[in-house]
Amino acid sequence: MNKRVKIIIPIPVNESGVKNRQAQLPKELIRPGYEVEFVSVKNGASLGDSYYDTMLMDMFVFEAGLKAEEEGYDAVCIDTVSDSGLYALRSRLDIPVFGPGQMAFHTACMIGQKFSIITMWDEWFHLYKKTLTEYGLQHKLASMRSINTRPDLSELLNGKEEIIFEKLEQAALKAIHEDGADVIVLGSTTMHQSFNYLKERLPVPVINPGLMMYKYCEIFLELGLTHSKKAFPSPEIIKDDDIFSGLASSY
């Protein structure tokens, strides 16, 4: 029987937006025996540009994932480098749950001494500060640099490649030559379209977080690994329906 993986898009998007997010995972990189489904949250954040939006992403990513085990999925992946809802879902589920930020940042530490995060705008810096603090990796960060460009989380970089890719390249080169980065991490799964461009032009490894997360997911499933329930204990009392049924009327 195929392994089923649910990938949760952290903002509400239409069918076109879902397809744009799916493009980060080429079919040829999905191993035989896996079924991957990208699912948008029903409601929630818009841009992830504030602590307010961060709370909404945590809430609705959690809501989209909490029934995954009952739905027959073998793993959950969260399609945002903010790793929204990651630890809460690990507490709620026994199947493995992955966040691209955690996977990307720890991989950067394995292949380099210092990494820099290259992102679209400064408004996302707070997301990285939160997770890096939680993972204890602040000392491994060379810098965070943005290109100060408001993101489009549905259309992504479509139609803007010539301008955006060069800006990202210049920001990455400054991180390498001025800040001491020896690995570059893309600051959003929505930036995946720039990955091939940057990896061919930069003198250090470039990590595409969404793709990295998914490949780790395959490895964990093949090795029979999941998160420790001692580290992420299950709640004694489950209140899923009590809480989220009250939100359903707003969908």
C-alpha positions in Angstrom: 0.0 0.0 0.0 1.3 3.5 -0.9 2.5 5.9 1.8 0.3 9.0 1.9 1.7 12.4 2.8 -0.4 15.4 3.6 1.4 18.8 2.9 -0.5 21.7 4.5 -0.4 25.1 2.7 -0.6 27.6 5.6 -2.7 30.3 3.9 -6.1 29.9 2.0 -5.4 29.7 -1.7 -7.4 28.7 -4.7 -6.7 25.8 -7.1 -4.2 27.8 -9.1 -2.4 28.7 -5.9 -2.3 25.0 -4.8 -0.7 24.1 -8.2 2.0 26.7 -7.7 2.9 25.3 -4.4 2.9 21.7 -5.7 5.5 22.7 -8.3 8.2 22.8 -5.6 8.0 19.0 -5.6 8.7 17.6 -9.1 7.0 14.3 -9.7 10.3 12.7 -10.6 11.6 13.3 -7.0 8.7 11.5 -5.4 9.7 7.9 -4.9 7.5 5.1 -6.1 5.0 4.0 -3.5 4.2 7.6 -2.2 1.0 9.7 -2.7 1.5 13.4 -1.9 -1.4 15.7 -1.5 -1.1 19.5 -1.0 -4.1 20.8 1.0 -4.8 24.5 1.7 -6.0 25.6 5.1 -9.7 26.6 5.2 -9.1 30.0 6.8 -6.4 32.0 8.5 -3.4 34.2 7.7 -2.6 36.3 4.7 1.1 37.1 4.6 2.8 35.9 7.8 4.0 39.5 8.3 3.1 39.9 12.0 2.6 38.1 15.3 -1.1 38.2 14.6 -0.7 36.3 11.3 1.7 33.9 13.1 -1.0 33.0 15.6 -3.5 32.4 12.7 -1.1 30.2 10.8 -0.5 28.1 14.0 -4.2 27.7 14.6 -5.3 26.8 11.1 -2.3 24.6 10.2 -3.1 22.7 13.3 -6.7 22.4 12.4 -5.8 21.1 8.9 -3.5 18.5 10.3 -5.1 17.2 13.5 -7.3 14.6 11.7 -4.5 13.5 9.3 -4.0 10.2 11.1 -7.7 9.4 11.0 -7.8 10.3 7.3 -5.2 7.6 6.6 -2.1 9.7 6.0 1.3 8.3 7.1 2.9 11.7 7.6 2.2 15.5 7.7 4.5 18.2 6.2 3.9 21.9 6.8 4.5 24.1 3.8 6.0 27.1 5.5 9.5 27.8 6.9 7.8 29.3 10.0 7.0 25.6 10.9 3.6 26.8 12.1 1.8 24.3 14.3 4.7 21.8 14.2 5.0 21.0 17.9 1.3 21.1 18.5 0.7 18.6 15.7 3.5 16.3 17.0 1.7 16.3 20.4 -1.6 15.5 18.8 -0.4 12.9 16.3 1.6 9.7 16.4 2.5 9.8 12.7 5.6 12.0 11.9 5.2 15.7 11.4 7.8 17.8 9.6 8.5 21.5 9.2 10.8 22.8 6.5 12.5 25.4 8.7 13.7 22.8 11.1 14.8 20.5 8.4 16.6 23.2 6.4 18.3 24.9 9.3 19.7 21.6 10.8 20.8 20.5 7.3 22.7 23.7 6.8 24.5 23.1 10.1 25.5 19.6 8.9 27.1 20.9 5.7 28.5 24.2 6.8 29.6 26.3 9.8 27.3 29.3 9.3 24.2 29.8 7.2 22.3 32.8 6.1 18.5 33.1 5.4 17.6 34.9 2.2 14.0 36.0 2.1 11.5 38.3 0.4 11.0 41.0 3.0 12.0 42.1 6.5 8.5 41.4 7.8 9.4 37.6 7.9 12.4 38.0 10.1 10.4 37.5 13.3 9.4 34.0 12.0 13.0 32.9 11.8 14.0 34.5 15.1 11.3 32.4 16.8 12.2 29.1 15.3 16.0 29.6 15.6 15.6 30.4 19.2 13.4 27.3 19.8 15.9 25.1 18.0 18.9 26.7 19.7 20.6 27.6 16.4 21.1 31.3 16.8 24.9 30.9 17.0 24.9 29.1 13.6 23.2 32.1 11.8 25.5 34.4 9.8 22.7 36.7 8.8 19.2 37.3 7.6 18.9 39.3 4.4 15.8 40.3 2.4 15.2 41.9 -0.9 12.4 44.1 0.5 9.8 42.9 -2.0 6.2 42.2 -0.9 5.5 38.5 -1.6 2.6 37.1 -3.5 1.9 33.8 -1.7 -0.5 32.5 -4.4 1.2 33.4 -7.7 4.7 33.2 -6.0 7.4 34.5 -8.4 5.6 33.9 -11.7 6.3 36.7 -14.1 8.9 38.3 -11.9 11.8 35.9 -12.3 14.3 38.2 -14.1 14.0 40.9 -11.5 13.6 38.8 -8.3 16.2 36.1 -9.1 18.9 38.7 -9.6 18.0 40.5 -6.4 18.1 37.2 -4.4 21.5 36.4 -6.0 22.9 39.8 -4.9 21.5 39.4 -1.4 23.0 35.9 -1.1 26.4 37.1 -2.4 26.5 39.8 0.3 25.6 37.2 2.9 28.5 35.0 1.7 31.2 37.7 1.3 30.2 40.2 4.0 28.5 38.1 6.6 30.5 34.8 6.4 27.7 32.5 5.3 28.9 29.2 3.8 25.4 27.9 3.2 22.3 29.7 1.9 18.8 28.8 3.0 15.8 30.1 1.1 13.5 31.8 3.6 10.2 30.5 2.2 8.9 27.5 0.4 7.2 30.0 -1.9 10.7 30.9 -3.2 11.3 27.5 -4.7 11.3 28.8 -8.3 14.6 30.6 -7.6 16.4 27.5 -6.3 17.9 26.2 -9.6 18.9 29.7 -10.6 20.7 30.3 -7.3 22.4 26.9 -6.9 24.0 27.3 -10.3 25.4 30.8 -9.6 26.4 30.8 -5.9 29.7 29.5 -4.6 28.1 27.7 -1.6 25.3 25.1 -1.2 21.7 26.4 -1.4 18.9 24.7 0.5 15.3 24.6 -0.8 13.4 24.0 2.4 10.2 22.4 1.1 12.0 19.9 -1.0 14.4 19.1 1.8 11.5 18.6 4.2 9.8 16.1 1.8 12.9 14.0 1.2 13.4 13.8 5.0 9.8 12.7 5.2 10.5 9.8 2.9 13.6 8.7 4.8 11.7 8.7 8.2 8.9 6.7 6.8 11.2 4.2 5.2 13.1 3.8 8.5 10.0 3.6 10.6 10.9 6.8 12.6 8.6 9.3 14.1 8.9 12.0 16.8 9.4 11.0 20.5 6.2 11.0 22.4 8.3 11.7 25.5 9.4 15.0 23.9 5.9 15.7 22.5 3.4 14.0 24.9 -0.2 13.5 23.8 -2.8 15.5 25.6 -4.8 13.7 28.3 -8.1 15.3 27.1 -8.8 15.8 23.4 -11.0 18.9 22.6 -10.7 19.1 18.8 -14.4 19.2 18.0 -15.3 21.4 20.9 -12.9 24.1 19.7 -12.9 23.9 15.9 -16.6 23.2 15.4 -17.1 26.7 16.7 -15.0 28.1 14.0 -16.7 26.1 11.2 -19.5 28.7 10.9 -17.0 31.2 9.6 -15.7 29.0 6.8 
